[in-house]
Amino acid sequence: MVDSQETAPPPRRRRADAQRSIDAILNASRVVLGERPDASMDDVASAAGVTRQTVYAHFPSRDALVAALIEAAAAEYLGALDAAGLDSTPPPQALAQFLDAGWRFLRRHPMLLNPTAPRTPEPNHNALSDVVPPRLERLVTRGMEGGDFDVSLPAAWLAAAIIGLQHAAAAEVAAGRLLADDAEALCLRSALRLCGSR
């Protein structure tokens, strides 16, 4: 039976309901896929408190759901970097804040570094691999220009090495070889040493 104009919910309410469902599905996906990368759409629907049909109404395939999750995660991470004040804080402190934003991001989205997870697609907009290294390179360059960091190595190389270092530290945590707090402290000390921080 088709709703009449009198009984159909207004479009704005339908949009709000749909957005709530999308948010619940993405949040459930983050948790469920972080714990079990091979979890099914049924598992996600159950965790989100919606029907399987509702999940498929918003995300026509598992790949589409994972892509949307990566897109949301990327936007969240870039927002955290924006809030970190990387361009105004003294460079050694800004480097610590850069790494801290990364650790918070990886704690919320552990599936992104899980070696058993299915290949995750790049987001359609603001791919982290395109946006994050230049931000870090700009921070390192500012540290060099201000005398906080050594100038003997290229800033682009140091940015790539710092990102690689954090990924390696996160992998050690995921493998159970390092506690998270120890990995974070070692990563910061190593990154500062790489930059020749005085």
Secondary structure, DSSP 8 states (H G I E B T S, - for coil): ----TTTS--HHHHHHHHHHHHHHHHHHHHHHHHH-TT--HHHHHHHHTS-HHHHHHH-SSHHHHHHHHHHHHHHHHHHHHHHTTTTTS-HHHHHHHHHHHHHHHHHH-GGGG-TTS------SSS-HHHHHHHHHHHHHHHHHHTTSS-SSS-HHHHHHHHHHHHHHHHHHHHTTSS-HHHHHHHHHHHHHHHTT--
